Structure formats: C-alpha cells, structure tokens
Amino acid sequence: LGGALLTAGTPSGSEVAAESAYVTGFVIAGIVVLSALFVTRTMSKGVKA
C-alpha cells in the first residue's frame, strides 16, 4: 500500500515522490494504528465458557 501511494504521488518526469504522498501515507498508517488500538482496548478479556 505504501509503495502504491508513493508511486501515485510521484510527478511525471521525477524520481522522487511528492511530499503530499508521504503525508498521506503517514496519515493512513496513523489511522490504522489508532483503529487497531481501539479494537484492542474494547475487546473483552478472558475466556468465556
């Protein structure tokens, strides 16, 4: 996913991705981490029989 974002954010004729592509990647990574933390915190603990 990160490679696709950087490739899509690379201007034609350039070998370096635009800054906005990196920002988008970091924002998406942050959202994924926050959602994983939220799911982990809201899961019930222990085994239910």
All heavy atoms as a GROMACS GRO file, in nm:
protein
  334
    1LEU      N    1   0.084  -0.119   0.000
    1LEU     CA    2   0.000   0.000   0.000
    1LEU      C    3   0.088   0.125   0.000
    1LEU      O    4   0.059   0.219  -0.072
    1LEU     CB    5  -0.092  -0.001   0.121
    1LEU     CG    6  -0.185   0.118   0.136
    1LEU    CD1    7  -0.282   0.128   0.020
    1LEU    CD2    8  -0.260   0.109   0.265
    2GLY      N    9   0.194   0.121   0.079
    2GLY     CA   10   0.283   0.237   0.085
    2GLY      C   11   0.351   0.264  -0.048
    2GLY      O   12   0.362   0.380  -0.090
    3GLY      N   13   0.394   0.159  -0.113
    3GLY     CA   14   0.458   0.175  -0.244
    3GLY      C   15   0.362   0.230  -0.348
    3GLY      O   16   0.400   0.313  -0.432
    4ALA      N   17   0.238   0.184  -0.343
    4ALA     CA   18   0.138   0.234  -0.438
    4ALA      C   19   0.109   0.382  -0.414
    4ALA      O   20   0.094   0.459  -0.509
    4ALA     CB   21   0.010   0.152  -0.425
    5LEU      N   22   0.104   0.423  -0.287
    5LEU     CA   23   0.080   0.564  -0.257
    5LEU      C   24   0.194   0.652  -0.306
    5LEU      O   25   0.173   0.758  -0.363
    5LEU     CB   26   0.062   0.584  -0.106
    5LEU     CG   27  -0.070   0.543  -0.047
    5LEU    CD1   28  -0.064   0.549   0.104
    5LEU    CD2   29  -0.181   0.630  -0.099
    6LEU      N   30   0.317   0.605  -0.283
    6LEU     CA   31   0.432   0.685  -0.326
    6LEU      C   32   0.443   0.690  -0.478
    6LEU      O   33   0.478   0.793  -0.534
    6LEU     CB   34   0.560   0.630  -0.264
    6LEU     CG   35   0.572   0.646  -0.113
    6LEU    CD1   36   0.701   0.582  -0.064
    6LEU    CD2   37   0.567   0.792  -0.074
    7THR      N   38   0.413   0.579  -0.543
    7THR     CA   39   0.418   0.578  -0.689
    7THR      C   40   0.310   0.668  -0.748
    7THR      O   41   0.336   0.742  -0.844
    7THR     CB   42   0.400   0.434  -0.741
    7THR    OG1   43   0.502   0.352  -0.685
    7THR    CG2   44   0.408   0.428  -0.892
    8ALA      N   45   0.192   0.665  -0.690
    8ALA     CA   46   0.083   0.751  -0.740
    8ALA      C   47   0.113   0.898  -0.714
    8ALA      O   48   0.067   0.985  -0.789
    8ALA     CB   49  -0.048   0.712  -0.673
    9GLY      N   50   0.191   0.927  -0.610
    9GLY     CA   51   0.222   1.065  -0.578
    9GLY      C   52   0.348   1.118  -0.642
    9GLY      O   53   0.391   1.228  -0.612
   10THR      N   54   0.409   1.041  -0.731
   10THR     CA   55   0.530   1.085  -0.798
   10THR      C   56   0.494   1.163  -0.924
   10THR      O   57   0.426   1.111  -1.012
   10THR     CB   58   0.618   0.965  -0.836
   10THR    OG1   59   0.647   0.890  -0.717
   10THR    CG2   60   0.747   1.008  -0.901
   11PRO      N   61   0.537   1.289  -0.932
   11PRO     CA   62   0.508   1.366  -1.053
   11PRO      C   63   0.579   1.305  -1.175
   11PRO      O   64   0.685   1.245  -1.162
   11PRO     CB   65   0.567   1.504  -1.023
   11PRO     CG   66   0.592   1.507  -0.876
   11PRO     CD   67   0.607   1.366  -0.832
   12SER      N   68   0.518   1.319  -1.292
   12SER     CA   69   0.579   1.263  -1.412
   12SER      C   70   0.712   1.333  -1.441
   12SER      O   71   0.726   1.454  -1.426
   12SER     CB   72   0.484   1.279  -1.531
   12SER     OG   73   0.450   1.414  -1.549
   13GLY      N   74   0.810   1.253  -1.477
   13GLY     CA   75   0.943   1.306  -1.506
   13GLY      C   76   1.031   1.319  -1.384
   13GLY      O   77   1.144   1.364  -1.394
   14SER      N   78   0.981   1.279  -1.267
   14SER     CA   79   1.060   1.289  -1.144
   14SER      C   80   1.082   1.149  -1.088
   14SER      O   81   1.005   1.058  -1.112
   14SER     CB   82   0.985   1.374  -1.041
   14SER     OG   83   1.054   1.375  -0.920
   15GLU      N   84   1.190   1.133  -1.013
   15GLU     CA   85   1.217   1.006  -0.948
   15GLU      C   86   1.183   1.008  -0.800
   15GLU      O   87   1.194   0.908  -0.732
   15GLU     CB   88   1.365   0.970  -0.965
   15GLU     CG   89   1.403   0.943  -1.110
   15GLU     CD   90   1.548   0.900  -1.122
   15GLU    OE1   91   1.614   0.880  -1.019
   15GLU    OE2   92   1.593   0.888  -1.237
   16VAL      N   93   1.142   1.124  -0.750
   16VAL     CA   94   1.113   1.141  -0.608
   16VAL      C   95   0.965   1.170  -0.592
   16VAL      O   96   0.908   1.252  -0.664
   16VAL     CB   97   1.196   1.256  -0.548
   16VAL    CG1   98   1.167   1.274  -0.401
   16VAL    CG2   99   1.344   1.232  -0.570
   17ALA      N  100   0.903   1.102  -0.495
   17ALA     CA  101   0.760   1.124  -0.470
   17ALA      C  102   0.738   1.262  -0.407
   17ALA      O  103   0.826   1.318  -0.341
   17ALA     CB  104   0.707   1.017  -0.377
   18ALA      N  105   0.619   1.315  -0.429
   18ALA     CA  106   0.584   1.444  -0.372
   18ALA      C  107   0.566   1.432  -0.222
   18ALA      O  108   0.539   1.324  -0.168
   18ALA     CB  109   0.455   1.495  -0.436
   19GLU      N  110   0.580   1.543  -0.152
   19GLU     CA  111   0.565   1.544  -0.007
   19GLU      C  112   0.425   1.501   0.034
   19GLU      O  113   0.407   1.434   0.136
   19GLU     CB  114   0.595   1.683   0.047
   19GLU     CG  115   0.585   1.694   0.197
   19GLU     CD  116   0.612   1.835   0.248
   19GLU    OE1  117   0.652   1.922   0.168
   19GLU    OE2  118   0.594   1.856   0.368
   20SER      N  119   0.326   1.536  -0.044
   20SER     CA  120   0.188   1.501  -0.010
   20SER      C  121   0.167   1.349  -0.009
   20SER      O  122   0.084   1.299   0.067
   20SER     CB  123   0.091   1.566  -0.108
   20SER     OG  124   0.115   1.519  -0.240
   21ALA      N  125   0.241   1.276  -0.090
   21ALA     CA  126   0.230   1.130  -0.089
   21ALA      C  127   0.280   1.073   0.043
   21ALA      O  128   0.220   0.981   0.098
   21ALA     CB  129   0.309   1.071  -0.206
   22TYR      N  130   0.387   1.128   0.096
   22TYR     CA  131   0.439   1.084   0.225
   22TYR      C  132   0.342   1.119   0.338
   22TYR      O  133   0.318   1.039   0.428
   22TYR     CB  134   0.576   1.145   0.253
   22TYR     CG  135   0.686   1.086   0.168
   22TYR    CD1  136   0.732   1.152   0.055
   22TYR    CD2  137   0.743   0.964   0.201
   22TYR    CE1  138   0.833   1.098  -0.023
   22TYR    CE2  139   0.844   0.909   0.124
   22TYR     CZ  140   0.888   0.977   0.012
   22TYR     OH  141   0.987   0.923  -0.065
   23VAL      N  142   0.287   1.239   0.332
   23VAL     CA  143   0.190   1.282   0.434
   23VAL      C  144   0.068   1.190   0.432
   23VAL      O  145   0.021   1.146   0.537
   23VAL     CB  146   0.150   1.429   0.412
   23VAL    CG1  147   0.035   1.469   0.504
   23VAL    CG2  148   0.269   1.520   0.434
   24THR      N  149   0.019   1.159   0.314
   24THR     CA  150  -0.096   1.070   0.303
   24THR      C  151  -0.064   0.932   0.361
   24THR      O  152  -0.145   0.874   0.433
   24THR     CB  153  -0.138   1.056   0.156
   24THR    OG1  154  -0.166   1.185   0.103
   24THR    CG2  155  -0.260   0.967   0.141
   25GLY      N  156   0.054   0.882   0.333
   25GLY     CA  157   0.095   0.752   0.386
   25GLY      C  158   0.101   0.752   0.537
   25GLY      O  159   0.054   0.657   0.602
   26PHE      N  160   0.158   0.857   0.596
   26PHE     CA  161   0.167   0.864   0.742
   26PHE      C  162   0.028   0.880   0.805
   26PHE      O  163   0.002   0.823   0.911
   26PHE     CB  164   0.258   0.979   0.786
   26PHE     CG  165   0.404   0.946   0.774
   26PHE    CD1  166   0.486   1.018   0.691
   26PHE    CD2  167   0.458   0.841   0.848
   26PHE    CE1  168   0.621   0.988   0.681
   26PHE    CE2  169   0.593   0.809   0.838
   26PHE     CZ  170   0.675   0.883   0.754
   27VAL      N  171  -0.059   0.954   0.742
   27VAL     CA  172  -0.195   0.970   0.796
   27VAL      C  173  -0.269   0.837   0.794
   27VAL      O  174  -0.334   0.798   0.892
   27VAL     CB  175  -0.273   1.079   0.717
   27VAL    CG1  176  -0.420   1.076   0.751
   27VAL    CG2  177  -0.215   1.216   0.747
   28ILE      N  178  -0.259   0.765   0.684
   28ILE     CA  179  -0.326   0.634   0.674
   28ILE      C  180  -0.266   0.536   0.776
   28ILE      O  181  -0.339   0.463   0.842
   28ILE     CB  182  -0.316   0.579   0.530
   28ILE    CG1  183  -0.404   0.662   0.438
   28ILE    CG2  184  -0.356   0.432   0.525
   28ILE    CD1  185  -0.393   0.627   0.293
   29ALA      N  186  -0.135   0.537   0.792
   29ALA     CA  187  -0.071   0.449   0.891
   29ALA      C  188  -0.118   0.485   1.032
   29ALA      O  189  -0.143   0.396   1.114
   29ALA     CB  190   0.080   0.460   0.881
   30GLY      N  191  -0.132   0.612   1.061
   30GLY     CA  192  -0.181   0.655   1.191
   30GLY      C  193  -0.324   0.610   1.216
   30GLY      O  194  -0.357   0.566   1.327
   31ILE      N  195  -0.408   0.619   1.114
   31ILE     CA  196  -0.548   0.575   1.128
   31ILE      C  197  -0.553   0.425   1.154
   31ILE      O  198  -0.631   0.378   1.238
   31ILE     CB  199  -0.628   0.614   1.004
   31ILE    CG1  200  -0.645   0.766   1.000
   31ILE    CG2  201  -0.763   0.546   1.002
   31ILE    CD1  202  -0.703   0.819   0.870
   32VAL      N  203  -0.470   0.349   1.084
   32VAL     CA  204  -0.467   0.204   1.103
   32VAL      C  205  -0.422   0.170   1.246
   32VAL      O  206  -0.482   0.085   1.312
   32VAL     CB  207  -0.376   0.136   0.999
   32VAL    CG1  208  -0.349  -0.009   1.034
   32VAL    CG2  209  -0.438   0.147   0.861
   33VAL      N  210  -0.320   0.238   1.294
   33VAL     CA  211  -0.271   0.212   1.429
   33VAL      C  212  -0.376   0.249   1.534
   33VAL      O  213  -0.401   0.173   1.628
   33VAL     CB  214  -0.138   0.289   1.454
   33VAL    CG1  215  -0.102   0.288   1.601
   33VAL    CG2  216  -0.028   0.230   1.372
   34LEU      N  217  -0.439   0.364   1.518
   34LEU     CA  218  -0.542   0.405   1.613
   34LEU      C  219  -0.661   0.310   1.614
   34LEU      O  220  -0.714   0.277   1.720
   34LEU     CB  221  -0.588   0.548   1.582
   34LEU     CG  222  -0.488   0.657   1.618
   34LEU    CD1  223  -0.542   0.793   1.574
   34LEU    CD2  224  -0.457   0.657   1.766
   35SER      N  225  -0.702   0.263   1.498
   35SER     CA  226  -0.813   0.169   1.493
   35SER      C  227  -0.774   0.035   1.556
   35SER      O  228  -0.855  -0.027   1.625
   35SER     CB  229  -0.864   0.150   1.350
   35SER     OG  230  -0.763   0.095   1.269
   36ALA      N  231  -0.650  -0.009   1.537
   36ALA     CA  232  -0.605  -0.133   1.599
   36ALA      C  233  -0.601  -0.119   1.751
   36ALA      O  234  -0.640  -0.210   1.825
   36ALA     CB  235  -0.468  -0.172   1.546
   37LEU      N  236  -0.555  -0.004   1.800
   37LEU     CA  237  -0.554   0.020   1.944
   37LEU      C  238  -0.696   0.024   2.000
   37LEU      O  239  -0.722  -0.028   2.109
   37LEU     CB  240  -0.482   0.150   1.976
   37LEU     CG  241  -0.331   0.148   1.960
   37LEU    CD1  242  -0.274   0.289   1.978
   37LEU    CD2  243  -0.269   0.054   2.060
   38PHE      N  244  -0.788   0.085   1.928
   38PHE     CA  245  -0.927   0.092   1.973
   38PHE      C  246  -0.988  -0.047   1.981
   38PHE      O  247  -1.054  -0.080   2.080
   38PHE     CB  248  -1.008   0.180   1.876
   38PHE     CG  249  -1.154   0.185   1.912
   38PHE    CD1  250  -1.198   0.260   2.019
   38PHE    CD2  251  -1.247   0.115   1.837
   38PHE    CE1  252  -1.332   0.264   2.053
   38PHE    CE2  253  -1.382   0.119   1.869
   38PHE     CZ  254  -1.424   0.194   1.978
   39VAL      N  255  -0.965  -0.129   1.881
   39VAL     CA  256  -1.018  -0.265   1.882
   39VAL      C  257  -0.958  -0.345   1.997
   39VAL      O  258  -1.029  -0.418   2.067
   39VAL     CB  259  -0.992  -0.334   1.747
   39VAL    CG1  260  -1.020  -0.483   1.755
   39VAL    CG2  261  -1.076  -0.271   1.638
   40THR      N  262  -0.828  -0.328   2.020
   40THR     CA  263  -0.761  -0.400   2.127
   40THR      C  264  -0.816  -0.357   2.263
   40THR      O  265  -0.838  -0.441   2.351
   40THR     CB  266  -0.609  -0.376   2.122
   40THR    OG1  267  -0.561  -0.416   1.994
   40THR    CG2  268  -0.537  -0.452   2.230
   41ARG      N  269  -0.839  -0.230   2.281
   41ARG     CA  270  -0.888  -0.181   2.409
   41ARG      C  271  -1.033  -0.219   2.436
   41ARG      O  272  -1.074  -0.231   2.550
   41ARG     CB  273  -0.876  -0.028   2.417
   41ARG     CG  274  -0.734   0.023   2.411
   41ARG     CD  275  -0.656  -0.008   2.533
   41ARG     NE  276  -0.707   0.071   2.643
   41ARG     CZ  277  -0.671   0.055   2.768
   41ARG    NH1  278  -0.582  -0.034   2.798
   41ARG    NH2  279  -0.720   0.130   2.862
   42THR      N  280  -1.113  -0.237   2.332
   42THR     CA  281  -1.255  -0.266   2.352
   42THR      C  282  -1.285  -0.415   2.354
   42THR      O  283  -1.399  -0.452   2.383
   42THR     CB  284  -1.340  -0.199   2.243
   42THR    OG1  285  -1.296  -0.243   2.114
   42THR    CG2  286  -1.328  -0.048   2.251
   43MET      N  287  -1.187  -0.498   2.325
   43MET     CA  288  -1.211  -0.643   2.329
   43MET      C  289  -1.227  -0.688   2.474
   43MET      O  290  -1.160  -0.637   2.562
   43MET     CB  291  -1.094  -0.719   2.266
   43MET     CG  292  -1.086  -0.704   2.117
   43MET     SD  293  -0.941  -0.785   2.046
   43MET     CE  294  -0.962  -0.950   2.100
   44SER      N  295  -1.318  -0.783   2.495
   44SER     CA  296  -1.336  -0.835   2.631
   44SER      C  297  -1.220  -0.927   2.665
   44SER      O  298  -1.168  -0.999   2.580
   44SER     CB  299  -1.468  -0.910   2.642
   44SER     OG  300  -1.471  -1.016   2.550
   45LYS      N  301  -1.180  -0.923   2.790
   45LYS     CA  302  -1.065  -1.000   2.833
   45LYS      C  303  -1.112  -1.133   2.891
   45LYS      O  304  -1.220  -1.145   2.946
   45LYS     CB  305  -0.987  -0.924   2.938
   45LYS     CG  306  -0.926  -0.797   2.884
   45LYS     CD  307  -0.843  -0.728   2.991
   45LYS     CE  308  -0.780  -0.603   2.958
   45LYS     NZ  309  -0.766  -0.531   2.854
   46GLY      N  310  -1.028  -1.234   2.880
   46GLY     CA  311  -1.058  -1.363   2.939
   46GLY      C  312  -1.134  -1.454   2.844
   46GLY      O  313  -1.180  -1.412   2.738
   47VAL      N  314  -1.147  -1.576   2.888
   47VAL     CA  315  -1.218  -1.678   2.809
   47VAL      C  316  -1.356  -1.695   2.867
   47VAL      O  317  -1.373  -1.711   2.986
   47VAL     CB  318  -1.140  -1.812   2.812
   47VAL    CG1  319  -1.217  -1.918   2.735
   47VAL    CG2  320  -1.001  -1.794   2.755
   48LYS      N  321  -1.455  -1.691   2.781
   48LYS     CA  322  -1.592  -1.713   2.825
   48LYS      C  323  -1.634  -1.852   2.786
   48LYS      O  324  -1.618  -1.895   2.674
   48LYS     CB  325  -1.686  -1.611   2.760
   48LYS     CG  326  -1.655  -1.468   2.806
   48LYS     CD  327  -1.752  -1.371   2.746
   48LYS     CE  328  -1.720  -1.230   2.794
   48LYS     NZ  329  -1.810  -1.132   2.739
   49ALA      N  330  -1.692  -1.924   2.882
   49ALA     CA  331  -1.733  -2.061   2.855
   49ALA      C  332  -1.883  -2.070   2.839
   49ALA      O  333  -1.958  -1.994   2.885
   49ALA     CB  334  -1.687  -2.152   2.968
   0.00000   0.00000   0.00000
